[in-house]
Amino acid sequence: MPPGLRTDYRPQKQAILPAKSDGDVMAETLAWMNGRLSCVAGRREYNRGRYMIRIATALSVPAIVAEFVEAVRAHRNTACLFVFNEPRVYDGASDAHAAFRFLAGQMAQLGDASPHDLAHGAALTTTIRLACPVTGIETDFDDFECIAFCPQSADIDDPLYDPLMYAPHVSVNMSSDVFGFSYFVREAAVTRFGRAPHEIADLAVLEPFFEQCIERWHKIASATIGNFAAVTDTSRCPVHITPAGDHWIAAHRDPAFAEAVKLPFAHELPIIYARRIVDAFIAHFSGRQPYAAAGHARGGLAQ
């Protein structure tokens, strides 16, 4: 285990803080999204109005998911942030593990894993069937992952210190890397050619264009990792791109809803996973095999 990583998660803070209004919690979340969000792709989607952000409770989670699914199918939204207004897990009221346990209890209804398992490394994944933005084919996107975020993750004294998992209030993000990249490709095609890729369907045009999309998406991902590294004490929480430039290291697994143990994992960069997606696009347009979105996402590898 690298020096500085801690795996204990005994409660560090127990305080009672005054409740905030839902409006104040939303305003603080939007201010963070507007000015301090480190994820370049997430900031891009937010600035284009494609990020659904809702104040949530355990009772409202299913309705928000249903709303999001319809918005994704209509290509209005690409990601959803569930924000919970819970004073027991405000910044300064508890530690990160307590925050993750709370979020696991709110979201477990969406899957088969127990709240305990979700707080200790299990994944919470939703499959959404919708038309691929690139091929136009209706297919299952099987990697709409729910990931937990909390303010305590930025506390260097918290045993689960990991600023990559920071949000100003306990929140859960739902998005798909495969759909996100596919939408990026479609948007770039419409900008350049005035048409979606499936309306072009000419590999002589599309193959070099797809290569450029991989390079651009890779640069976005690399910039995000640089942003995270800049706000992280990397002696405590490793964040960096490998020398080969095809993986990045972080102190958590992907996908995992939340974790109670911090360990380094290697994650594929777009130069690997986006090429896998593009290969499926090319196989479809060349007539070699029908397009399917499922199976293109991969989990992190333990170091």
N, C-alpha and C positions, 0 to 999 in steps of 0.2 A: 504494500500500500504506500503511495507517495507520502512524503512528510507533510504534515499539516492537515490531512484529511481526518475527520473525526466521525466515528460511527455511533457514538452514544447519543441518545435523544431523551435524556431526562428533562422534565419540564424546567424551563429556565425562568419563565415569567408567569405570574398569575395576578392580574390586576383587573379592576372593574373601571371601565371608562364610560363616559356618557355617550348615549346613542346619538347618531347623526341621522338626519333625514335621508331618504332615498335620493332626493335631489342633490344633496351635498355629496353623497357617495358617488353619484353619477358624474357630478361636476369635477370631482377630484380625479376620477378615472379618465374622463375626457381630456383634462389638462395634461395628464401623463401621456395619453395617446398622442396629443398634439405636439408635445415638446420634448418628451424624455424617453420615448419608446426606442429601444436599441435595435429591434428587429427591422431591418430595412424593408423586407417584403411585407411585413405587417403594417408598417407605416405607409407604404405605397398603397396597399388595399384600403386602409383607413382614409387616406387623402382622396381616394377615388370614390368614396362613399359605399364601399362594398363590405364594410365590417359591421355586422349586426351586433349591437351592444345592448344588453338588457339587464335590469335589476331582477334577480331571480330568488326564488325560494324553492324548497323541495316540492311544494305543490305546483309551482308554475313551470318547473323544468320541462315536463313533457310538452306543454303547449309551446314553449319557446323552441324546442327541438322541431316540432311540427312546422312552426312558422319558418324556421331556418331552412328546413328541407324544401319547402315550397319556393323560398327565395333562391336557393341554390339551383333548383331545377329551372327556374326562370332566368338564371344567370344574373340575378340582381346582387347577390352576396356570395362571398367566397369563404368567409370565416365568421364565427360567432363567439362572443365573449359573455359568459354568464358571470355577473357580478353580485356577490352576496353581501348584504348589509347586516353584519352580525357583530355586535360589540364585544362578544367573548373572544373574538379572534382579530380585533383591530390591532394595528401596529402598536406594540408596547403592552398588549393585554395578555399575550401568550407566546409560545414558541412556534417554530415552523411545523413541527410534527403535530401539535394540537390543531393548527390551521388545516393541515392536510387531512387529518382524521375528520374534521368537520366537513370539509368539502367532499370527502369520500362518502360520508353519510348522506349528503344531499344528492349526489350523482349516481350512486350505485344502482338505482332503479332502472338505469338505461342499459345495464348489462347483466351478466351472470356472476361476476366476481363479487365477493362480499366487501363491505366497507373496509374491513381489516386488510384484506388482500390488496385493495386499491391503494391504501395508505402505505403499503409495504412492497410496492413494485409491480403490481398487476396492471395490465393495460385495459383501457375502456375505449373500445373501438366500435364505431357505427358504420354500417354499409349503406350507402345511398345510391340508388339506381337513377341515373340521369343521362342525358345526351352528352357525349364527350364534346368539349368545345372545339377539338381539332378534327376529329373524324366524323362528327355528327351522329355517331352510332350510340344507341342507348346501351349502357353497360353498367356494371356494378363497380363503384369506387369503394374499395373495402378498407380505406385507411383514414376515415374521418376520426381522428384521435381526439380524445378529451384529455387535456393536460392541466394540472393544478398549479396555480400561482398564488403567492401570498407576500405580504410586506415583510414578514420576518426573514425571508430568504436573503435579504440584503443586509441583515444584521451579522457583522463579522463574528460576534460572540455567540451566535446561535450554532448549535452542533451541526445543523443542516445548512449552513451558510452556502449559498449558491445564487448569486445575483441574476443568473439567467432565468431563475424561476420567480423573479420579483414582479409584483403588481401592487399598487397602492392599497388595494382591498383584496380580500380573498376572492379569487376568480377562477374560472375554468374556461380554457380556450378549446374550441372545436374547429378543426380544419383538416385538410387533406393535402399532403405534398403533391400527390399525383394530379389531383384536380387543380391545385394552385398553379403548377407548372403548365398544365394543359391550357388553362385560361390565359396565362401569360403569353403562350404561343399564339393562341387565337387573336388576342388583342394586338400583338405585334404584326400579325398577318393583315388584319383589317387596316391598321395604320399604314403599312407599306403597300399592300396590294389592293386595298378596298374590299377584300373578300376574306372569308374564313378559309382555312386550309382545305376543308372538304369541298369547297366550291372551286378550288384550283385543281387539286388532285393530279398535278403534274410533278412527278418526282424530280425532273430536271430543275424545276423551280424550288420545290420544297426541301430537298435534301440539304443544299447549302444554307437555306434559310433556317432549317432546324438546327444545324451546327452553330449558327450565330446565336440562336436562342439558348442553347446549352451554355455557350460562353457567357452570355449576359446574365443568365440565372446563376451561374457559378460565381460571377463577380458580386452579385447581390448577396449571396450566401457568405462569401468571404468577407465582405464589408460588415455584415452582421456579426460575424465571429470577432472581427477586430473591435467593433463597438463593445461587445460583451467583455472582451479582455481588458479594455480600457477602464471599465468600472468594477473590475474584479481583482481581489488580492490573489493572484494566481499561485502564490506559495501555499495558500490554503485551499484553493479551488482551481484546478487546472482548466484552462481554456486556451486552445491554440490549434492551428492547422498543422498537420504532420508535414515533415520535410518533402514527402512525395507530392503533397498538394491535393490528395484525393480523399482524405479523411480529416475530420476535426475531432479533438478530444474535449470532453466535458465530464463533470463529476456526476453524471446521471445517465440512465439508460433512456433510449428513445425507440419505441414508445413505452412509457410507463406513466400511469396517472400521477403517482407520487411515490416517493421512496423514503424510508426511514434509515437508510444506510447510504452514505456517499462514497461511491467508488468510480474510478475513471472508466469511461467507455469511449470507443472509437465509433464515429458516425460517418456514413457516406456523404460526400459532397456531391453537388449536381454533376460534376464531371463523370461520376459513376452512375448515380441513380437516374438522372435526367436522360443520359444516353440510353439506359434501359427502356425508358418510356418512349424515346424517339425511335428506337429499334422496332417497337410495337407499332408506332405510327407508319413507319416505312413498310413493315410487313403487310399492313392493312392496305396501303395505297398501291403496293405492288401486286396485290391479289394473292399473296402467299398464304395469309391466314386472316380470319376475321378478327377485328379489334376487340380486345378485352382489357379493361383498366386494372382488374384485380391482379394482385401478386407482384406489382412493380415496386412497392414500398418494402423496405427491410429494416430490421431492428438494429440497435447498436451492438457492438462487439466488446466484451469485457477485455480490459487490458491487463 
